[in-house]
Amino acid sequence: MAFSRRKFFALAGTTAATLVVGENLRGLYAIAQGASSTTYGYGPLIKDPNGLLDLPAGFRYKAFSRTGDLMSDGNPVPGGHDGMATFAGPNRSVILVRNHELSPNSSTEVKGNKYDELCKGGTTTLIVNPERELVRDYASLAGTYRNCAGGLTPWGSWISCEENTSTPETTPATIQQPANSGIFVPNPNRVTKRHGYNFEVPALRKPKKGTVDPVPLLEMGRFNHEAVAVDPRTGIVYQTEDAGDSLFYRFIPNRPGFLQEGGVLEALAIVGLFQENTKTGFPVGKKYQAEWVRIEDYDPYEDTVRKEGFAKGAAQFSRGEGIWYGNGEFYFCCTSGGANSGGQVWRYIPGRTAKDGGTIELFVEPNDSSVLDSPDNIVVAPFGDLILCEDGDDEQFVVGVTPEGGLYQFARNALNENEFAGACFSPDNQTLFVNIQTPGITFAIWGPWAK
């Protein structure tokens, strides 16, 4: 029986990488042909008899909220499970707010008070009891376009991001099908409003109120939003953009915690490196001083926010994806960064004040798809590791990165080759929640984290 390199390392429970993680932290390359190796994480993955999720020994899971299940509000669970966050609920319950990355032509939809009647994306909210059982679920945001990721706020809400910049002008009512045939058919991706915005969803909203009033946060920018993370000290919101020539943004609100009141949108530039492309050529662990350039046209007619920032000297990143805050630092993934386009993780450390640009450094770039293949969503674990969700080719893993520089595979999608998404820990730090995006399943995972 032939094994891919990725499957070999999953079964062996070892890490293959030549890399440095952070300043003065080194990982060892575990070579299969008998060289000395270091084992990180929780050991080899055990084949799941149910064919859903392979995990290390001692870890267990519960699967729930599958696409098509009937929710408490009477509607079926939509598909496209994606970014997610947890909040503390009453009686030790956990509140999950979950994105659904759905387009107008998707076969399922989030139903409710829609921002755009032709769009099917949005969020659902799940209530999970202390026994990790789903007790209630309902739609909480509707009518948005490809809600990929987002981020939680210190004031108890979820920012859901649209990863699409369609407008009524760019999606005509009919299209030629096939091309140049002279035969016009309805456009399956038609929209009635402008897209490319963030929307805020309070975690504790009562289900009887239905979905939130979908108000776009215009001054946070109109672009291919991926994810956000908030600095709890300042209320500044950091944002990633999913594009090959994306920028890294921050939004300084006029009043912290009240994003609808507007603010200032800026893009990161590297001091002394005008219009730098960060895809390759950066040493891991070297800090660069950052500065920020202001975006004047934050809500442009076309998708030009990143073009304005780049013209002013901002650095380009190769498909910015998930971002998470932990211990005063921000970590974000670039899915196609690196010499092999297999992915990077960057670390941004903000300055003491907004005028202090902070520092940016490349944190992980293994350039080995057997170890890390297109990291997407990310979370900082309570025990200090980074947990990354892969969205690459072939098999899909949840990958951990230790503070010492070791990479390890924590979970494998045993069902299919679709991506993991939405990794986040419960408020008591005992449960990891994560999704398989298609067919759409949410998992609660627990076990000997202290190990």
Phi, psi and chi 1 to 4 in degrees:
 res  aa     phi    psi   chi1   chi2   chi3   chi4
   1 MET       -  129.2  179.8  178.0  179.9      -
   2 ALA   -85.1  140.3      -      -      -      -
   3 PHE  -119.8  138.0  -75.3   85.5      -      -
   4 SER   -72.9  160.4   68.0      -      -      -
   5 ARG   -59.6  -37.2  -70.6 -171.7   67.3 -143.2
   6 ARG   -64.0  -42.1  -69.3  170.8   61.1   71.7
   7 LYS   -67.8  -38.0 -179.2  168.0  -72.3 -172.5
   8 PHE   -56.9  -48.7  170.6   81.4      -      -
   9 PHE   -70.2  -28.9  -76.2  109.4      -      -
  10 ALA   -65.2  -41.9      -      -      -      -
  11 LEU   -74.8  -34.0  -65.8  173.8      -      -
  12 ALA   -78.5  -22.4      -      -      -      -
  13 GLY    71.4   23.7      -      -      -      -
  14 THR  -111.6  175.4   58.9      -      -      -
  15 THR  -121.4  133.1  -63.8      -      -      -
  16 ALA  -117.5  111.3      -      -      -      -
  17 ALA  -170.1  147.2      -      -      -      -
  18 THR  -114.4  105.4  -58.6      -      -      -
  19 LEU  -160.7  167.9   52.9   86.8      -      -
  20 VAL  -124.4  137.9 -178.0      -      -      -
  21 VAL  -115.9  111.8  178.0      -      -      -
  22 GLY    73.1  180.0      -      -      -      -
  23 GLU   -74.9  125.7 -165.1  170.7   71.4      -
  24 ASN    62.8   22.6  -61.5  -37.7      -      -
  25 LEU  -115.8  124.7  -61.4  177.9      -      -
  26 ARG  -123.6  140.7  -63.7 -175.3  177.4  -86.2
  27 GLY  -105.7  156.1      -      -      -      -
  28 LEU  -101.7  148.4  -62.0  176.6      -      -
  29 TYR   -86.2  112.0 -167.3    0.8      -      -
  30 ALA   -86.9  106.6      -      -      -      -
  31 ILE   -97.1  136.5  -57.6  175.7      -      -
  32 ALA   -66.0  -30.0      -      -      -      -
  33 GLN   -82.1   49.8  -72.6   79.6   10.3      -
  34 GLY    83.7   -1.8      -      -      -      -
  35 ALA   -71.7  162.5      -      -      -      -
  36 SER   -63.5  144.3   61.2      -      -      -
  37 SER  -142.8  161.1   65.1      -      -      -
  38 THR  -118.9  131.4  -60.6      -      -      -
  39 THR   -98.6  128.0  -60.2      -      -      -
  40 TYR  -112.5  166.5  -56.1  102.5      -      -
  41 GLY    79.3 -139.8      -      -      -      -
  42 TYR  -119.2   17.1  -64.2   92.9      -      -
  43 GLY    95.6 -177.9      -      -      -      -
  44 PRO   -64.8  155.1   23.4  -33.8      -      -
  45 LEU   -83.1  137.6  -54.3 -175.3      -      -
  46 ILE   -99.4  131.1  -52.3  -58.6      -      -
  47 LYS   -60.5  129.5 -174.6  176.2 -179.8  179.6
  48 ASP   -82.1  119.5  179.1   11.2      -      -
  49 PRO   -62.9  -20.4   21.5  -32.4      -      -
  50 ASN   -88.6   -4.7  -63.5  -44.3      -      -
  51 GLY    68.1   32.1      -      -      -      -
  52 LEU  -115.1  -55.2  -69.7  178.4      -      -
  53 LEU  -144.0  113.4 -157.6   61.7      -      -
  54 ASP   -85.1  130.0  -64.1  -14.5      -      -
  55 LEU  -134.1  163.7  -64.7  168.7      -      -
  56 PRO   -67.1  161.2  -17.5   30.8      -      -
  57 ALA   -57.9  138.7      -      -      -      -
  58 GLY    94.6  -12.2      -      -      -      -
  59 PHE  -100.3  145.2  -75.8   87.9      -      -
  60 ARG  -130.6  165.4  -58.1  171.0   61.1 -170.0
  61 TYR  -145.5  159.8   72.7   81.8      -      -
  62 LYS  -125.9  137.6  -71.8 -176.3  179.3  179.8
  63 ALA  -110.0  136.4      -      -      -      -
  64 PHE  -156.9  177.2   50.5   85.5      -      -
  65 SER    52.4   57.2 -168.1      -      -      -
  66 ARG   -82.8  149.5  -55.8  169.4 -169.1 -112.7
  67 THR   -53.0  129.3  -61.1      -      -      -
  68 GLY    97.5  -19.6      -      -      -      -
  69 ASP   -60.3  150.2  -71.5   -6.6      -      -
  70 LEU   -81.9  125.8 -167.0   64.8      -      -
  71 MET   -86.1  170.6  -64.7 -166.1  -63.8      -
  72 SER   -63.8  -25.9  -55.5      -      -      -
  73 ASP   -85.7    6.0   63.0    6.5      -      -
  74 GLY    90.7   -4.4      -      -      -      -
  75 ASN  -101.6  153.2  -65.0  -49.6      -      -
  76 PRO   -72.3  150.6   24.2  -32.7      -      -
  77 VAL   -61.9  125.2  174.6      -      -      -
  78 PRO   -71.7  166.5  -10.8   25.9      -      -
  79 GLY   -92.4 -168.7      -      -      -      -
  80 GLY    68.1   40.3      -      -      -      -
  81 HIS   -57.6  127.5  -63.3   28.6      -      -
  82 ASP  -138.3 -131.5 -148.3  -71.3      -      -
  83 GLY   -55.0  154.2      -      -      -      -
  84 MET  -162.0  156.0 -168.4  163.5   59.8      -
  85 ALA  -149.1  160.3      -      -      -      -
  86 THR  -113.5  154.1   66.4      -      -      -
  87 PHE  -142.1  149.5  -56.2   84.0      -      -
  88 ALA   -74.2  126.9      -      -      -      -
  89 GLY  -108.4  179.2      -      -      -      -
  90 PRO   -68.5  151.9   22.9  -32.6      -      -
  91 ASN    56.2   41.8  -58.8  -42.8      -      -
  92 ARG    64.6   17.2  -64.3  173.4   50.0 -127.7
  93 SER   -78.4  164.0   65.9      -      -      -
  94 VAL  -115.2  130.9  176.0      -      -      -
  95 ILE  -100.2  125.1  -59.4  172.3      -      -
  96 LEU  -109.4  129.2  -76.9  163.6      -      -
  97 VAL  -110.4  125.2 -176.3      -      -      -
  98 ARG  -126.7  132.8 -179.5 -177.0   62.1 -162.0
  99 ASN   -77.9  156.4  -88.7    7.6      -      -
 100 HIS  -130.7  112.1  -65.8  -88.7      -      -
 101 GLU   -84.0   82.2 -172.0 -179.4    7.2      -
 102 LEU  -121.6  143.9  -60.5  172.6      -      -
 103 SER  -106.4  169.6  -57.4      -      -      -
 104 PRO   -57.6  -27.0  -28.2   36.6      -      -
 105 ASN   -94.0    8.7   64.7   -8.4      -      -
 106 SER   -68.6  156.3  -64.0      -      -      -
 107 SER   -83.8  -13.9   59.5      -      -      -
 108 THR  -124.2  168.3   65.6      -      -      -
 109 GLU  -154.6  158.2   67.0  177.3  -47.8      -
 110 VAL   -90.0  122.9 -177.5      -      -      -
 111 LYS   -98.8  145.0  -63.4 -176.9  178.0 -179.2
 112 GLY   155.0 -156.4      -      -      -      -
 113 ASN   -74.9  100.6  176.4   24.9      -      -
 114 LYS   -87.9  142.6  -71.7 -168.8  168.7 -173.3
 115 TYR   -69.7  -43.7  168.0   69.7      -      -
 116 ASP  -131.5  119.5 -175.6  -28.1      -      -
 117 GLU   -60.7  -22.6  -73.7  -60.4  -38.2      -
 118 LEU   -93.9   -3.4  -61.8 -177.8      -      -
 119 CYS  -101.3  151.6  -72.4      -      -      -
 120 LYS  -119.2   -2.4  -61.5  180.0  178.5  180.0
 121 GLY   -81.2 -179.6      -      -      -      -
 122 GLY   150.8 -151.8      -      -      -      -
 123 THR  -134.7  154.7   66.6      -      -      -
 124 THR  -122.2  154.9   52.4      -      -      -
 125 THR  -116.5  133.3  -61.3      -      -      -
 126 LEU  -121.5  138.7  -65.5   72.3      -      -
 127 ILE  -111.5  121.9  -47.8  -61.7      -      -
 128 VAL  -118.8  131.1  178.8      -      -      -
 129 ASN   -81.8  174.0   67.5   18.7      -      -
 130 PRO   -60.8  -18.6  -26.0   35.9      -      -
 131 GLU   -88.7   10.9  -73.1   70.8   43.5      -
 132 ARG    63.4   38.1  -56.0  178.0  178.6   90.6
 133 GLU  -111.2  136.7  -61.8  168.8  -24.9      -
 134 LEU   -72.5  124.2  178.6   65.0      -      -
 135 VAL  -114.6  -17.7  -64.8      -      -      -
 136 ARG  -162.4  144.6 -176.2 -177.2  -59.4  164.8
 137 ASP  -154.3  147.3   51.8  -12.0      -      -
 138 TYR  -163.6  157.9   48.9   90.7      -      -
 139 ALA   -70.1  142.6      -      -      -      -
 140 SER  -130.3  -16.3   45.9      -      -      -
 141 LEU  -149.2  136.5  171.1   71.3      -      -
 142 ALA  -139.9  157.6      -      -      -      -
 143 GLY    80.6   24.0      -      -      -      -
 144 THR  -110.4  172.9   47.5      -      -      -
 145 TYR  -117.3  115.1 -159.4  141.5      -      -
 146 ARG    51.6   67.9  -70.0 -166.5   64.0 -168.7
 147 ASN   -77.1   95.3  -60.3   70.7      -      -
 148 CYS   -82.1  -71.7 -165.5      -      -      -
 149 ALA  -126.1 -149.6      -      -      -      -
 150 GLY   165.3 -142.5      -      -      -      -
 151 GLY  -178.5  153.6      -      -      -      -
 152 LEU   -87.1  157.0   77.4  166.5      -      -
 153 THR  -114.1  156.8   71.8      -      -      -
 154 PRO   -67.4  -15.3  -18.4   31.3      -      -
 155 TRP   -98.3   13.6   50.9   89.2      -      -
 156 GLY    89.7   38.0      -      -      -      -
 157 SER  -138.5  168.6   64.4      -      -      -
 158 TRP  -115.3  131.0  167.0 -104.7      -      -
 159 ILE   -96.8  115.4  -54.0  -59.4      -      -
 160 SER   -98.2  131.0 -174.3      -      -      -
 161 CYS  -109.2  135.6  -58.7      -      -      -
 162 GLU   -88.5  126.2  -72.1 -171.4  -50.3      -
 163 GLU  -102.1   59.0 -169.8 -166.7   -6.1      -
 164 ASN  -167.9  144.1 -174.3  -85.3      -      -
 165 THR  -122.0   32.7   56.2      -      -      -
 166 SER   -65.7  151.3  -66.8      -      -      -
 167 THR  -135.0  162.6   67.1      -      -      -
 168 PRO   -56.0  -32.8  -27.0   35.8      -      -
 169 GLU   -70.8  -31.8  -66.0   78.8   13.1      -
 170 THR   -92.0   -4.9   58.9      -      -      -
 171 THR  -126.6   81.7   56.8      -      -      -
 172 PRO   -61.3  160.0   23.4  -33.8      -      -
 173 ALA   -64.0  -30.4      -      -      -      -
 174 THR  -132.2  156.0   60.0      -      -      -
 175 ILE  -135.8  157.4   55.8  173.9      -      -
 176 GLN   -78.9  129.8  -70.3 -166.5   63.1      -
 177 GLN  -142.5  113.5 -168.2   67.8   31.1      -
 178 PRO   -72.5  172.1   26.7  -34.6      -      -
 179 ALA   -57.5  139.2      -      -      -      -
 180 ASN    61.8   21.8  -57.0  -42.2      -      -
 181 SER   -88.5  -17.8   65.2      -      -      -
 182 GLY    79.9    0.3      -      -      -      -
 183 ILE  -101.2  121.2  -59.3  173.5      -      -
 184 PHE  -105.9  133.5  -71.7   83.1      -      -
 185 VAL  -127.3  161.0  -61.4      -      -      -
 186 PRO   -58.3  139.6  -25.3   34.9      -      -
 187 ASN   -77.9  115.7 -175.4   -6.1      -      -
 188 PRO   -68.5  -14.7   25.6  -34.1      -      -
 189 ASN  -110.3   25.5  -75.8  -46.9      -      -
 190 ARG   -63.2  138.5  172.3   73.1  171.0  156.0
 191 VAL  -125.9  160.3  -58.9      -      -      -
 192 THR  -112.7   -8.7   63.5      -      -      -
 193 LYS  -135.2  165.1  -69.4 -173.9  177.0 -179.1
 194 ARG   -73.4  142.8  -68.7  155.4   60.5   88.6
 195 HIS  -126.3  171.5  -67.0  -88.5      -      -
 196 GLY   112.0   29.3      -      -      -      -
 197 TYR  -118.6  169.7  -60.3  114.5      -      -
 198 ASN  -100.4  150.6  -67.3  -23.6      -      -
 199 PHE  -134.7  142.9  -64.9   80.6      -      -
 200 GLU  -102.7  135.4 -172.2  164.5   13.2      -
 201 VAL  -127.3  109.3 -177.9      -      -      -
 202 PRO   -63.1  136.8  -19.5   32.4      -      -
 203 ALA   -70.7  -35.0      -      -      -      -
 204 LEU   -93.9   14.7  -69.0  173.2      -      -
 205 ARG   -61.3  135.3 -177.2 -179.5  176.0   85.6
 206 LYS   -71.9  135.8  -59.7  -64.3 -177.0 -178.4
 207 PRO   -62.1  -29.2   20.1  -31.5      -      -
 208 LYS   -66.3  -17.1   64.3 -178.4  179.9 -179.1
 209 LYS   -80.0   -8.1  -66.9 -175.9  177.8 -179.5
 210 GLY    75.2 -164.0      -      -      -      -
 211 THR   -70.3  157.0   53.4      -      -      -
 212 VAL   -68.6  160.2  -61.2      -      -      -
 213 ASP   -69.0  113.7 -174.4   15.0      -      -
 214 PRO   -78.9   92.8   28.6  -31.8      -      -
 215 VAL  -105.2  116.1  178.7      -      -      -
 216 PRO   -69.7  139.2   25.5  -33.0      -      -
 217 LEU   -89.8   83.3  -59.4  170.0      -      -
 218 LEU   -58.9  -44.8  -58.8 -179.6      -      -
 219 GLU   -75.7   -5.6  -65.2 -173.8   31.3      -
 220 MET   -79.5   -4.8  -66.0 -173.4   74.6      -
 221 GLY   106.2  149.7      -      -      -      -
 222 ARG  -113.3  102.7 -167.3  178.5   85.8   83.8
 223 PHE  -158.5 -176.3   51.9   86.8      -      -
 224 ASN   -75.7   77.8  -81.8  -73.2      -      -
 225 HIS   -62.4  142.5  -75.2  -83.1      -      -
 226 GLU  -117.0  -62.5  177.3   67.0   28.9      -
 227 ALA  -150.6  163.6      -      -      -      -
 228 VAL  -137.5  157.9  -54.5      -      -      -
 229 ALA  -148.1  142.6      -      -      -      -
 230 VAL  -109.1  133.8 -177.4      -      -      -
 231 ASP   -79.0  112.4 -172.5  -25.1      -      -
 232 PRO   -66.6  -18.3   25.2  -33.9      -      -
 233 ARG   -75.6  -36.2  -60.9  177.4  -57.1  111.8
 234 THR  -118.1  -18.5   62.1      -      -      -
 235 GLY    80.0    2.8      -      -      -      -
 236 ILE   -70.4  136.5  -65.3  175.7      -      -
 237 VAL  -106.0  124.4 -174.9      -      -      -
 238 TYR   -99.3  139.9  -66.2   86.0      -      -
 239 GLN  -134.1  141.6  -51.2 -175.5   83.0      -
 240 THR  -107.9  161.5   57.7      -      -      -
 241 GLU  -133.2  130.3  177.6 -179.3   27.4      -
 242 ASP   -92.6   91.0 -168.3   -9.8      -      -
 243 ALA  -157.2  152.5      -      -      -      -
 244 GLY   -61.5  -26.6      -      -      -      -
 245 ASP  -117.2   40.3   57.6  -11.6      -      -
 246 SER   -71.4  164.3   67.7      -      -      -
 247 LEU  -115.1  168.0  -53.3 -175.1      -      -
 248 PHE  -110.6  125.3 -179.2   55.2      -      -
 249 TYR  -116.1  160.2  -58.0   93.2      -      -
 250 ARG  -135.6  147.6   72.0  176.4 -177.0 -177.6
 251 PHE  -119.5  118.0  175.6   70.3      -      -
 252 ILE   -98.4  104.1  -54.9  174.3      -      -
 253 PRO   -70.3  147.8   25.0  -31.8      -      -
 254 ASN   -60.6  -35.4  -67.7  -31.5      -      -
 255 ARG  -137.0  110.8 -173.1  157.2   65.4  117.1
 256 PRO   -53.6  132.9  -28.0   36.4      -      -
 257 GLY    92.0   -7.6      -      -      -      -
 258 PHE  -127.1   77.1  -63.2   85.0      -      -
 259 LEU   -68.1  -26.4  -57.0 -179.4      -      -
 260 GLN   -70.0  -13.2  -68.3 -174.8   17.3      -
 261 GLU   -84.3    3.5  -64.7 -176.3   11.4      -
 262 GLY    84.5 -177.3      -      -      -      -
 263 GLY   169.8 -156.7      -      -      -      -
 264 VAL  -115.3  131.6  174.4      -      -      -
 265 LEU  -103.3  131.7 -179.4   65.8      -      -
 266 GLU  -135.8  159.2  -62.3  177.2  -34.3      -
 267 ALA  -121.9  146.2      -      -      -      -
 268 LEU   -79.2  134.7 -178.6  139.7      -      -
 269 ALA  -122.7  151.7      -      -      -      -
 270 ILE   -97.9  124.6  -60.5  174.3      -      -
 271 VAL   -58.2  126.9  173.6      -      -      -
 272 GLY    84.1   -4.1      -      -      -      -
 273 LEU  -126.9   80.3  -62.0  174.8      -      -
 274 PHE   -67.4  128.4 -172.9   79.1      -      -
 275 GLN    54.5   44.3  -64.2 -177.4  -25.4      -
 276 GLU   -74.9  137.9 -174.7   68.1   14.7      -
 277 ASN   -98.8  120.2 -172.5  -36.4      -      -
 278 THR   -94.5    8.1   66.1      -      -      -
 279 LYS   -59.7  -42.8 -179.5  177.5  174.3   64.4
 280 THR  -139.6  167.3   59.8      -      -      -
 281 GLY    88.3    6.0      -      -      -      -
 282 PHE  -103.7  129.1  -84.7   74.0      -      -
 283 PRO   -72.1  140.7   26.1  -33.1      -      -
 284 VAL   -70.7  132.9  174.7      -      -      -
 285 GLY    91.8   -4.7      -      -      -      -
 286 LYS   -89.0  124.5 -179.6  178.6  178.2  178.9
 287 LYS   -84.1  138.9  -71.1 -176.1  170.7   64.9
 288 TYR  -121.7  139.1  -66.3   83.7      -      -
 289 GLN   -71.6  133.7 -174.0   63.8   39.5      -
 290 ALA  -104.7  153.4      -      -      -      -
 291 GLU  -139.1  167.4   58.5 -175.5   -6.4      -
 292 TRP  -126.4  135.7  -64.7   85.6      -      -
 293 VAL  -109.6  141.6  -61.8      -      -      -
 294 ARG   -81.7  137.7 -178.1  161.1 -178.3  166.5
 295 ILE   -95.1  113.7  -57.4  -63.4      -      -
 296 GLU   -81.1  -46.7  -58.8  -69.9  -14.5      -
 297 ASP   -94.4   78.8 -167.6    2.1      -      -
 298 TYR   -77.2  -17.5   54.1   80.2      -      -
 299 ASP  -128.5   64.8 -172.9   19.5      -      -
 300 PRO   -74.6  160.2   30.0  -36.1      -      -
 301 TYR   -64.9  -40.1  178.0   76.3      -      -
 302 GLU  -109.6  176.3  -63.4 -179.3  -20.7      -
 303 ASP   -83.0   76.0 -178.2   18.8      -      -
 304 THR  -122.9    8.8   57.8      -      -      -
 305 VAL   -58.5  -47.7  167.5      -      -      -
 306 ARG   -68.2  -29.4   66.7 -174.5  179.9  -80.6
 307 LYS   -67.4  -39.6  -65.7  179.3 -179.2  178.3
 308 GLU   -64.1  -46.0  178.1 -172.7  -20.7      -
 309 GLY   -62.7  -42.6      -      -      -      -
 310 PHE   -64.8  -39.7 -174.1   65.5      -      -
 311 ALA   -60.7  -26.7      -      -      -      -
 312 LYS   -91.8    5.1  -66.3  177.7  176.7  178.3
 313 GLY   106.8    2.9      -      -      -      -
 314 ALA   -63.8  151.9      -      -      -      -
 315 ALA   -82.0  144.1      -      -      -      -
 316 GLN   -95.4  142.5  -70.1 -179.7  -25.7      -
 317 PHE  -123.9  148.3  -66.2   87.6      -      -
 318 SER   -89.9   89.7 -167.5      -      -      -
 319 ARG    62.5   76.5  -69.5 -167.2   60.5 -159.3
 320 GLY   -65.4  134.2      -      -      -      -
 321 GLU  -127.4 -122.0  -61.6 -103.5   20.3      -
 322 GLY   -64.9  150.4      -      -      -      -
 323 ILE  -141.6  145.6 -177.9  172.0      -      -
 324 TRP  -148.8  147.5 -153.9  -90.3      -      -
 325 TYR  -100.7  139.1  169.9   87.7      -      -
 326 GLY  -162.4  129.6      -      -      -      -
 327 ASN    55.2   41.1  -61.9  -39.0      -      -
 328 GLY    79.2    9.2      -      -      -      -
 329 GLU  -128.7  155.9  -57.0  172.1  -20.0      -
 330 PHE  -118.3  131.2  -66.6   85.0      -      -
 331 TYR  -115.8  131.9  -61.6   86.2      -      -
 332 PHE  -138.6  148.3   65.5   94.0      -      -
 333 CYS   -93.7  144.8  -65.9      -      -      -
 334 CYS  -118.0  106.0  -71.7      -      -      -
 335 THR   -60.3  -37.4  -68.0      -      -      -
 336 SER  -113.5   21.3   56.5      -      -      -
 337 GLY   -75.3  164.3      -      -      -      -
 338 GLY    99.6  163.8      -      -      -      -
 339 ALA   -63.3  -30.3      -      -      -      -
 340 ASN  -102.2   10.5   74.8  -25.8      -      -
 341 SER    58.7   23.8  -59.8      -      -      -
 342 GLY   -92.5   -6.0      -      -      -      -
 343 GLY   124.1  150.6      -      -      -      -
 344 GLN  -136.4  160.0  -58.7  165.9  -41.0      -
 345 VAL  -124.1  129.1  178.9      -      -      -
 346 TRP  -108.6  153.3  -70.2   81.5      -      -
 347 ARG  -122.7  128.2  175.9  167.2   68.3  173.3
 348 TYR  -116.1  129.1  171.4   73.6      -      -
 349 ILE  -114.3  112.7  -57.1  176.3      -      -
 350 PRO   -69.6  156.6   25.0  -32.4      -      -
 351 GLY   -78.3  177.9      -      -      -      -
 352 ARG   -67.2  -31.4  -67.1 -179.0  177.1  -86.9
 353 THR  -131.0  167.8   66.6      -      -      -
 354 ALA   -63.3  -28.0      -      -      -      -
 355 LYS   -72.3  -24.5  -67.9 -177.6  179.1 -179.5
 356 ASP   -84.2  114.3 -178.6  -10.9      -      -
 357 GLY   -67.3  -16.9      -      -      -      -
 358 GLY    80.7 -170.2      -      -      -      -
 359 THR  -128.3  151.9   61.6      -      -      -
 360 ILE  -127.9  140.4 -175.1   82.0      -      -
 361 GLU  -150.0  149.7   66.8 -176.9  -80.2      -
 362 LEU   -75.3  125.1 -179.8   60.0      -      -
 363 PHE  -101.7  -38.9 -165.8   72.5      -      -
 364 VAL  -144.1  132.6  170.0      -      -      -
 365 GLU  -154.9   82.8 -174.1 -173.1  -54.6      -
 366 PRO   -73.0  -27.4   23.7  -32.5      -      -
 367 ASN    52.7   41.2  -71.3  -48.3      -      -
 368 ASP  -148.0  106.1 -175.5  -17.8      -      -
 369 SER   -69.1  -14.8   60.4      -      -      -
 370 SER   -72.2  -17.4   71.3      -      -      -
 371 VAL  -103.6  -44.0  176.2      -      -      -
 372 LEU  -148.3  123.6 -175.8   63.8      -      -
 373 ASP  -128.9   98.7 -172.0    8.0      -      -
 374 SER    59.8   69.0  -57.9      -      -      -
 375 PRO   -66.1  139.7   27.9  -35.5      -      -
 376 ASP  -121.7  -97.0 -168.1  -28.1      -      -
 377 ASN   -68.1  152.5  -72.1  179.4      -      -
 378 ILE  -144.2  149.1 -176.5  173.6      -      -
 379 VAL  -143.6  144.8   64.4      -      -      -
 380 VAL   -87.9  116.6  178.8      -      -      -
 381 ALA   -73.4  153.7      -      -      -      -
 382 PRO   -63.5  -20.3   18.8  -30.9      -      -
 383 PHE   -94.7    9.6   45.4   88.3      -      -
 384 GLY   102.5  -16.6      -      -      -      -
 385 ASP   -77.5  161.6  -68.7    4.6      -      -
 386 LEU   -94.0  139.0  -57.5 -179.3      -      -
 387 ILE  -115.4  120.9  -57.9  -63.5      -      -
 388 LEU  -114.3  140.0  -46.5  178.3      -      -
 389 CYS  -101.0  123.3  -65.6      -      -      -
 390 GLU   -81.5  147.4  -72.0 -169.7  -32.6      -
 391 ASP  -139.7   60.3 -179.0   15.3      -      -
 392 GLY  -115.9 -153.1      -      -      -      -
 393 ASP   -93.1  161.7  -61.4  -35.9      -      -
 394 ASP    64.9 -137.9 -165.3   22.3      -      -
 395 GLU   -71.8  154.1  -60.6  170.2  -62.3      -
 396 GLN  -119.1  135.7  -54.4  -65.1  -30.3      -
 397 PHE  -128.2  154.9  -67.6   86.8      -      -
 398 VAL   -92.0  123.0  173.0      -      -      -
 399 VAL  -114.8  134.5  177.0      -      -      -
 400 GLY  -102.7  149.7      -      -      -      -
 401 VAL  -126.9  119.1 -175.5      -      -      -
 402 THR   -82.3  159.0   72.8      -      -      -
 403 PRO   -60.9  -23.1  -23.7   34.1      -      -
 404 GLU   -83.0   -5.2  -66.6   76.1   27.1      -
 405 GLY   104.1    3.7      -      -      -      -
 406 GLY   -86.6  140.1      -      -      -      -
 407 LEU  -105.4  139.5  -79.1  141.7      -      -
 408 TYR  -146.9  153.1   59.5   91.9      -      -
 409 GLN   -95.1  119.3  -68.3  163.8  -20.1      -
 410 PHE   -94.9  -34.3  172.2   75.2      -      -
 411 ALA  -146.8  150.1      -      -      -      -
 412 ARG  -126.0  135.4  173.3 -178.0  171.7  -90.3
 413 ASN   -71.9  104.0  178.3   -7.9      -      -
 414 ALA   -89.8   -2.9      -      -      -      -
 415 LEU   -88.6  -45.4  177.1   64.6      -      -
 416 ASN  -160.1 -165.1   55.0   36.5      -      -
 417 GLU  -108.8   26.2  -66.0 -177.6   -3.5      -
 418 ASN   -87.6  158.8  -73.1  -56.3      -      -
 419 GLU   -71.9  153.8   68.1  178.9  -80.9      -
 420 PHE   -84.3  153.7  -78.1  106.9      -      -
 421 ALA  -158.8  157.1      -      -      -      -
 422 GLY    76.9   20.9      -      -      -      -
 423 ALA   -58.7  131.8      -      -      -      -
 424 CYS  -163.1  152.0   54.9      -      -      -
 425 PHE  -101.4  149.6  -78.3   84.8      -      -
 426 SER   -65.3  158.3   58.2      -      -      -
 427 PRO   -57.8  -27.2  -27.7   36.6      -      -
 428 ASP   -89.5    4.6   66.8    2.5      -      -
 429 ASN    68.2   13.6  -60.5  -31.2      -      -
 430 GLN   -97.5  -17.0  -61.9  -56.7  -54.8      -
 431 THR  -130.1  132.4  -54.9      -      -      -
 432 LEU   -99.4  123.6  171.2   65.5      -      -
 433 PHE  -101.4  140.1  -66.1   94.1      -      -
 434 VAL  -156.7  155.9   70.5      -      -      -
 435 ASN  -113.8  149.0  -57.8  -47.4      -      -
 436 ILE   -96.7  121.5  -70.5  177.8      -      -
 437 GLN   -62.8  -44.4 -173.2  178.5   79.6      -
 438 THR  -130.1  127.3  -55.3      -      -      -
 439 PRO   -78.9    6.2   32.0  -36.9      -      -
 440 GLY    96.5   92.3      -      -      -      -
 441 ILE  -140.4  138.0  -53.2  171.8      -      -
 442 THR  -106.4  137.1  -64.4      -      -      -
 443 PHE  -117.9  143.8  -63.9   90.1      -      -
 444 ALA  -111.3  123.1      -      -      -      -
 445 ILE  -120.3  135.2  -56.7  169.6      -      -
 446 TRP  -145.3  162.0   69.6   98.1      -      -
 447 GLY   166.6 -157.9      -      -      -      -
 448 PRO   -80.7   70.1   30.7  -36.7      -      -
 449 TRP   -58.1  -35.9  -60.8  114.1      -      -
 450 ALA   -64.5  -19.9      -      -      -      -
 451 LYS   -60.8      -  176.6 -177.8  175.0 -176.8
